[in-house]
């Protein structure tokens, strides 16, 4: 006879989360709908901080919490028709920053390839707008005059929540895999350094792993024996010059992952600026920099500041 399983009743945070629209827009001031629900349950956040839910969302939460229905706090945004993101594919540089920002995996594309938004999956969160370095994303209203929960169904909310949860799970697995690979690399470097240290006269003792790698790469170059013997036989008064001719070119240091990423983005920005200049001559301007909300403009400013901190040049004309 199978045992009956008894599930625990949903917590207050669970019930609050069930009432949220699951756009994962972070306009409430938290990293997603679940953290916002937990903050409400803990008494750390008010029930009027969700613009996508609008007035009806506030009323739903008030009924659950036994609190009065209050107006939406406009500091977190306004209730509006639901938009979807659209990418100007002729300007897109394939930087993948919007893909990384989308909380529900609604953007398809690959590095250095054109991206596109799967509109049926887009929650209208705006999070892809600010990271775009070439201003090729615009938010387009698709629900007419309908706003809040009138512009969004429970089925859509449930589907968005499931995609967001799968994304979080995948990202956790990716972090664990990256940490495991890093640990293996470090162990290999330590073993390599230990083996080098056991060789008499080894010059790699105490060197950092990257320095050991560079020494190993340099050691693989063959020095032409004739030139080396000529230097000794002729008693060259300037042996450094002849020796330098005999030695191969030094191996340039490898770029770190962050340096390589900055270089790729910088090159993409240069191409995008050239494209932007061509479009400007034709009277075509960026589509997402006019009449944006204060919240979106703040995200754009934050992204610009982040690029400056990373040493990525920002077009002063943008």
N, C-alpha and C positions, 0 to 999 in steps of 0.2 A: 504494500500500500504506500503510495508516494506521500511524502511529507508535504503539508501545506506551508507555503511561504507567506510570512506576514511582513508586509512592507510598512515602513514607518510613514506617518502622515506627512504631507508636504510642510516644510517650514514656512514661516512668514515671508522670508526672502524668495522662496519658490513661488508662492502665490502672487507676490508683487511682480516678479519677473514674468509670470504668465500674462499679466495685464499690460506689459510694455510692448511697443511695436517692433522691437528687435531690429531696428535699422542700424544699431551699433555706431551711431554717429558721434558719440562722445560730447555732444553739445550740453549734456547735463553736467559736465565737469568730471565725469568718471570714464574709465577705459572701455566701457561697454554697458549693455543693459544689465548684465548680471552684477557687476560691481555697484551700479546705481541702486539696484534692488536691495543689495546687502546693506548699502549705506542708509537707505530709507528704513529698513528693518531695524538697524542699530540706532536710529534716531539722529544720524549724522547728516542727513539730507532731507530736503522738503519734497513734497509730492507734486510740486509745480515746476519742475526743471526739465521737462521732456517736450521740446517743440514738436517733434513728429507726432506725438500723441495728441497734442493740442488740448482744447478745452474738454473734450470727451475723455481723454486720457487722464486728466486731472480729476474729473468726476469719478472715473472708475477707481482710481487709487484712493480717493477720499472715502468712497463707500466701503472699501475693504478695510481701511485704517480707522474708520469711525471719526474722520476729521471733516472740517467744513470744506466745501468746494470753494476754491480761491482762483483768481485769475492766473494764467500762465505767467511765469517770471520771464519777462522779455530780455533780461540780461543773458539768458541762455539761448535766445533766438525767438522768432515769431512763428506762429502757425501759418502754414502756406500750402499751396498745391504741391503735390509730390513731384519732384523733378527726377530725371535720370541723367547720368553723365553721358556725354558724347565727345568722342575724340576726333579732332581734325586729322585724319590719317595722312594728309599730304604734308603736315608739319611734324608729326610724331617722329622722334629720333630713336625710339626703342630702348629707352633708358631703364625701363621696368620699375621705376619709382612708384608709379600709380598702381601697378600690380601688387607691390609690397604694401601699399597703403590701404587697399580695398579689404574691408573686414569680412566680406562674404564671397570672395573669389569670383567676382562678376566681370573681371577684365581678363581677356585672353591675349597672349602675345609672348614674345621671347626677346632676349637681349639682342639689340640692334635690328629688330624686326618690328614691323608695324603692329600696334596694339589696337584692340577694339573692345567696346563694352557690350556685354551680353545684357541687353536692356531688360529682359524678363527677370533677370536676377538682381539688377541694381536696386538698392534701397534708397538712393538719393541722399546718401550721408554727407556728401561734399568732401570727403577725406582725400580723394584723389586730386583735387584741384590744386591745393597748395604745393605739393611736392613737384608738380610738373615744371621742369626748368624752361620750357618753351611756350607756356601758356596755350596749349592746344586742346584743353578740355573745357567744355562749357556745360552748365547744368540747365536742362530744358524741362519746363513743366509739362507734364503729360496727363494731368487729371482734370483739366479745365478749372472750374471754380471749386471743385471738391478739395477739402483740406483735412488734415488730421486723420482720424480713423475713417472718415468718409472717403479718403483717398487711398486706403490701405486695408486689406482684408486680414482676417485671422489666419487664413491659409498661407498668405504671403509671409506673415510674421513668423509662423511656425517653420516655413521652409528656410527663411533667412537665418533663423536661430540654429537650425540643424547645420546649415553650411558654415556658420560662424564657429560652431562647436567643433566641426570636423577640421576647420582651419587651425584652431588652437591646438587640437590634438596632433595634427601633422607638424606644426611648428615645434611642439615639444619633442617629438621624435627626431626632428632635424637637429635640434639643439643637442640632444643626447648623442646622436651619431657624430656630430662635429666634435663634441667633447671626447668621445671615445677615439676618434681618429687622431685628435691632437695628443692624447695620452700615448697612443701607439708611436707617433712620430717622436715625441720626447724620449720615450724608452729606447727607440732605435738610435737617436742621437747620443744618448748616454752610453749605450753599448758600443757605439762607434768610437766615442771619445775614450772609453775604457780600453778598447782594443789598441788604439793608437798610443795610449799612455804606456802600455806594456811592451812596446817596441823600443829597444835601446836607441837613444839619440833622436827620438821622435820630437818634431817641432810643434806637434799639435796638442801637447799636454797643456791643459788649462784653457784651451781656446773655446769660444762659444760654438754651439752647433753650426751656426751659419758660417763662422770662420773656418771650421773644419771642412765643411762642404766646399768652400771656396778653395782651400788648400788642395783638396782632393781633385777638384776640377783642373786647377793649374798644373798639378802633377801629371795629368794625362796628356799634356802637350809634349810633343817630341822636339828636342833641341837638335838642330842639324849638327852632327858630330864634326864635320870638316871645319866649320866656323869656330867651334869651341877649341879644337886642336890648333888651329891657326893662331888664335889669340895667344896660347901658351908658347907655341914654337917660335913665333916671331918676336916675342917680348914686346908686344904692343905697348907704347908709352901711354896710350889712352885706352886701356882695356875696357873701361866702362862703355865706350861708344861701340866697340866691336861686340861686346857682350849683349848690349841692348839690341843690336841688329840680329843677334842670334836668338834672342828670347822672343817668345810669342807675345802678342798684345795682351795686356792684363784683362782678366775677366771682369766685366762690369758687375757691380753688386746687384743681386736680384731685388726687384721691387717687392715691398710687403703687400699683402692683400688690400690694405687701405690705400696705399699709394697707387696701386694698379687701378683700383676703383675710381680714385680721383682723376687719374689720367684719362680713363675711358670717358668719364662724364664730361671732363673739360674738352676733350676732342669732340664729343657729341654736341656740346654747347656751341663750339666754334662753327660746326656745320649748320646747326640750327640758326645761328645768328646770320649766317650768309643767306639761308633760306628766308629768314624773316626780313632781311633787307630787300630781297627780290620781291617778296609779297608787298612790302611797304611801297615800292615803286608802282605797284599795280593798285594801290589804294586799299589793300587788304590788311586789317589790323587784328590783333589777338581778340578772341571772342569772350574770354572769361575775366577781363580786367576792368570792365566798365559796369558800374552800378552793382558791385558785389556787396554782400552784407558785411557788417563790421566784423563778424566772427570769421568769415572767409578771408577778409583782408588781413586780419590778425594772423591767420594761418600762413598766408603768403609771406607776410613780413617775417614770421618765425622761420620759414623755410629759407628765405634769403639770408637771414642771420646765420642759420646753420651752415649754409654753403660757404659763407665768408669764414666761419670758424674752421671749416675743413680745408680752407685754402683754395676753394673752387671759385674762380673769378665769376662775378655777377655782372651782367651787361648793365651799365649805368643808364642806358636808355630805356630799359624795360621797366 
